[in-house]
Amino acid sequence: MKKPLILVVNDDGISAPGIRKLIGIMKDFGDVVVVAPEGPQSGMGHAITINATLRCDKITIDDGTQTEYSVSGTPVDCVKLAVNQILDRKPHLCVSGINHGSNSSINVIYSGTMSAAVEGALEGISSVGFSLLDFAHNADFSEAEQYIRKITKQLLQHRLDVGVCLNVNIPKIKEEPIK
């Protein structure tokens, strides 16, 4: 039996700490393919590239045990390229993030993180966007790991209805010392 295929995407760029953490977590659940913007694409919403040529380069970061592609376009471009050009089968799961900061309320409309998850859902893939409510440059993404693992396990066991995606905002857990 084939392992689940997991598509990992984000809006902060392929080398961002949040996606690197998410990739490490997802490798425990299945075969991981990363298709992410080459650089930050925050606030792009559901934009697609129409007036420029998209570049998609296969790259190696970290230990190279997962397949990775760096794309010159938006997070939604990344999902579209993955599903229609790169992958040879439909992913079991599309995960986006881990985003720096909240993706709640009106922010969801502008969020590249959530737009990638929504695009996955539109393609009929169980999809989830993960955000850590910490804007710090050195945010500790390991705080989110236990929640991401639990949710991922549930999504792989119980697929979402077609067109449904999850928006998961994980609070900053560690408290600042009282002075």
C-alpha positions in Angstrom: 0.0 0.0 0.0 1.3 3.4 -0.9 2.0 6.0 1.8 -0.3 9.0 1.8 0.9 11.8 -0.5 1.1 15.1 1.3 1.5 18.4 -0.5 3.1 21.1 1.6 2.9 24.8 0.6 3.0 28.2 2.3 3.1 31.9 1.6 6.4 32.8 3.4 8.7 31.2 0.9 10.3 27.8 0.6 13.1 28.5 3.1 10.9 30.0 5.8 11.2 28.4 9.3 7.5 27.6 9.5 7.4 25.5 6.3 10.7 23.8 7.2 9.1 22.7 10.5 5.9 21.6 8.8 7.9 19.5 6.3 9.7 17.7 9.1 6.4 16.9 10.8 4.7 15.7 7.6 7.5 13.3 6.7 6.3 11.1 9.6 2.9 10.8 8.0 3.7 10.1 4.3 5.5 11.0 1.1 6.0 14.7 1.1 6.1 17.0 -2.0 6.8 20.6 -1.3 5.7 23.2 -3.9 6.2 26.7 -2.4 7.0 30.2 -3.5 10.7 31.1 -3.9 10.2 34.0 -1.6 7.6 35.7 0.6 4.1 36.0 -0.9 2.2 37.2 2.2 -1.0 39.0 1.6 -1.5 37.7 -1.9 -4.8 36.2 -1.1 -6.1 34.0 -4.0 -4.0 35.7 -6.6 -2.7 33.7 -9.6 0.0 34.7 -12.0 -1.3 35.7 -15.5 1.0 38.3 -16.9 4.4 36.6 -16.3 6.0 33.2 -17.0 6.1 31.0 -14.0 9.4 29.3 -13.1 9.4 26.1 -11.2 12.7 24.7 -10.1 13.4 21.4 -8.4 15.6 22.1 -5.5 17.2 20.3 -2.5 17.1 21.8 1.0 17.8 20.0 4.3 18.4 16.3 3.9 16.7 16.0 0.5 14.4 13.1 1.5 11.4 15.0 0.2 10.8 16.3 -3.3 10.8 20.1 -3.4 10.0 22.8 -6.0 10.5 26.5 -5.8 8.0 28.5 -7.7 8.2 32.1 -8.9 4.5 32.7 -8.3 1.9 32.8 -5.6 0.8 30.2 -3.1 -2.3 29.4 -5.3 0.0 29.0 -8.3 2.0 26.5 -6.3 -1.1 24.3 -5.6 -2.3 24.5 -9.2 1.2 23.6 -10.5 1.4 20.7 -8.1 -2.0 19.2 -8.9 -1.9 19.8 -12.7 1.7 19.4 -13.6 4.0 18.0 -11.0 2.2 15.2 -9.1 1.3 11.9 -10.7 -1.5 11.3 -8.2 -3.9 13.4 -6.2 -2.5 14.2 -2.7 -4.3 12.8 0.3 -3.7 16.1 2.1 -2.6 19.6 1.4 -1.1 21.5 4.3 -0.2 25.1 4.3 2.0 27.1 6.7 3.2 27.3 9.4 2.3 30.9 9.1 3.7 33.6 11.4 0.7 35.2 13.1 -3.0 35.0 13.1 -5.2 34.0 10.1 -8.5 34.8 11.7 -11.4 37.1 10.8 -10.8 39.3 7.7 -7.2 38.2 7.6 -8.3 34.9 6.0 -9.3 36.8 2.8 -5.8 38.2 2.3 -3.8 35.2 3.5 -1.7 33.4 1.0 -1.5 30.6 3.6 -5.2 30.1 3.7 -5.7 30.7 0.0 -3.4 27.8 -0.7 -5.4 25.6 1.6 -8.7 26.8 0.0 -7.3 26.0 -3.5 -6.4 22.5 -2.3 -10.0 22.1 -1.1 -11.3 23.4 -4.4 -9.2 20.6 -6.1 -11.0 18.0 -3.9 -8.1 17.5 -1.4 -8.5 17.5 2.3 -6.7 20.8 3.2 -5.6 22.7 6.2 -3.8 26.0 6.9 -1.7 26.2 10.1 -0.8 29.5 11.8 1.2 30.2 15.0 0.0 33.3 16.8 3.5 34.6 17.1 4.9 37.4 14.9 8.4 37.2 16.3 11.2 36.6 13.8 12.5 33.8 16.0 9.1 32.2 16.7 9.3 28.7 18.2 7.3 26.6 15.8 7.9 23.5 17.9 5.1 24.9 20.1 2.6 24.0 17.4 3.9 20.5 16.7 1.6 18.5 19.0 -1.5 20.1 17.6 -0.4 19.7 14.0 0.4 16.0 14.5 -3.0 15.4 16.1 -4.9 17.2 13.4 -2.9 15.6 10.6 -3.5 12.1 12.0 -7.3 12.8 12.1 -7.4 14.2 8.6 -5.6 11.2 7.2 -8.0 8.9 8.9 -11.2 10.9 8.3 -11.1 12.9 5.1 -12.9 16.2 4.9 -15.9 16.7 2.6 -15.0 18.0 -0.8 -14.6 21.7 -0.8 -14.0 22.0 3.0 -10.7 23.1 4.5 -9.6 23.8 8.0 -8.1 27.1 9.3 -6.0 26.2 12.5 -4.7 29.1 14.6 -2.4 27.9 17.3 -1.8 30.2 20.3 1.6 31.2 21.5 2.0 28.8 24.4 5.1 30.0 26.2 4.5 32.9 28.4 6.8 35.8 28.8 8.5 36.0 32.2 6.8 38.4 34.6 9.0 41.3 35.5 
